[in-house]
């Protein structure tokens, strides 16, 4: 079965057994996570969410993305390239059950 879930202000298209990278969630690896904001489940489209639907997953690991590269441009001078110091944390989740 396929579904569209909403977490961290973003929407994700998921299937059973798929692995997704979402904004950091609280919990430790091997903890169970339940997503209740299901926007679409199979052929059902929610208004705004599907009533009674939930997607269960398991936290695989936490991590941080690569540093963001920012290009700056200043007229009449050379362009500079610098790395911004921010690294966005993420959580890797494996989807186990959709229902």
C-alpha positions as a Python dict, from the first residue, in 0.01 Angstrom:
ca = {
    (1, 'X'): (0, 0, 0),
    (2, 'X'): (112, 356, -66),
    (3, 'X'): (56, 672, 134),
    (4, 'X'): (151, 1037, 161),
    (5, 'X'): (241, 1157, 510),
    (6, 'X'): (322, 1498, 653),
    (7, 'X'): (598, 1550, 908),
    (8, 'X'): (833, 1836, 981),
    (9, 'X'): (641, 2067, 746),
    (10, 'X'): (710, 1844, 443),
    (11, 'X'): (521, 1572, 262),
    (12, 'X'): (664, 1225, 190),
    (13, 'X'): (543, 953, -44),
    (14, 'X'): (595, 620, 134),
    (15, 'X'): (544, 248, 82),
    (16, 'X'): (591, -42, 321),
    (17, 'X'): (959, -124, 356),
    (18, 'X'): (1078, 213, 224),
    (19, 'X'): (1338, 425, 405),
    (20, 'X'): (1286, 801, 433),
    (21, 'X'): (1493, 1085, 575),
    (22, 'X'): (1281, 1329, 778),
    (23, 'X'): (1349, 1626, 1006),
    (24, 'X'): (1492, 1514, 1339),
    (25, 'X'): (1246, 1326, 1558),
    (26, 'X'): (1272, 1252, 1928),
    (27, 'X'): (1360, 894, 2019),
    (28, 'X'): (1635, 640, 2003),
    (29, 'X'): (1720, 390, 1728),
    (30, 'X'): (1479, 92, 1714),
    (31, 'X'): (1199, 302, 1868),
    (32, 'X'): (859, 296, 1700),
    (33, 'X'): (724, 617, 1544),
    (34, 'X'): (361, 673, 1442),
    (35, 'X'): (262, 931, 1181),
    (36, 'X'): (-104, 1032, 1211),
    (37, 'X'): (-104, 1311, 950),
    (38, 'X'): (-183, 1087, 651),
    (39, 'X'): (-287, 1296, 352),
    (40, 'X'): (-346, 1007, 111),
    (41, 'X'): (-390, 635, 169),
    (42, 'X'): (-409, 417, -141),
    (43, 'X'): (-681, 584, -350),
    (44, 'X'): (-838, 776, -60),
    (45, 'X'): (-754, 1145, -43),
    (46, 'X'): (-810, 1316, 290),
    (47, 'X'): (-975, 1647, 357),
    (48, 'X'): (-720, 1750, 497),
    (49, 'X'): (-624, 1408, 643),
    (50, 'X'): (-763, 1057, 615),
    (51, 'X'): (-960, 977, 930),
    (52, 'X'): (-824, 690, 1140),
    (53, 'X'): (-524, 625, 917),
    (54, 'X'): (-174, 595, 1055),
    (55, 'X'): (169, 494, 935),
    (56, 'X'): (409, 317, 1168),
    (57, 'X'): (784, 312, 1129),
    (58, 'X'): (1105, 237, 1312),
    (59, 'X'): (1388, 484, 1373),
    (60, 'X'): (1706, 350, 1210),
    (61, 'X'): (1952, 626, 1299),
    (62, 'X'): (2006, 997, 1353),
    (63, 'X'): (2260, 1207, 1163),
    (64, 'X'): (2354, 1542, 1012),
    (65, 'X'): (2359, 1649, 649),
    (66, 'X'): (2659, 1805, 476),
    (67, 'X'): (2738, 2171, 533),
    (68, 'X'): (2550, 2417, 317),
    (69, 'X'): (2758, 2593, 49),
    (70, 'X'): (2666, 2956, 4),
    (71, 'X'): (2787, 3161, -290),
    (72, 'X'): (2802, 3535, -239),
    (73, 'X'): (2838, 3794, -514),
    (74, 'X'): (2957, 4149, -471),
    (75, 'X'): (2972, 4384, -770),
    (76, 'X'): (3316, 4508, -876),
    (77, 'X'): (3494, 4257, -652),
    (78, 'X'): (3568, 3889, -670),
    (79, 'X'): (3298, 3642, -579),
    (80, 'X'): (3364, 3445, -268),
    (81, 'X'): (3261, 3093, -180),
    (82, 'X'): (3225, 2998, 180),
    (83, 'X'): (3075, 2713, 372),
    (84, 'X'): (2802, 2805, 611),
    (85, 'X'): (2836, 2645, 953),
    (86, 'X'): (2485, 2497, 969),
    (87, 'X'): (2427, 2123, 929),
    (88, 'X'): (2062, 2014, 932),
    (89, 'X'): (1993, 1714, 1159),
    (90, 'X'): (1781, 1429, 1019),
    (91, 'X'): (1631, 1098, 1124),
    (92, 'X'): (1629, 790, 903),
    (93, 'X'): (1299, 602, 937),
    (94, 'X'): (1201, 262, 793),
    (95, 'X'): (827, 229, 722),
    (96, 'X'): (688, -97, 861),
    (97, 'X'): (309, -74, 849),
    (98, 'X'): (55, 139, 666),
    (99, 'X'): (-304, 120, 770),
}
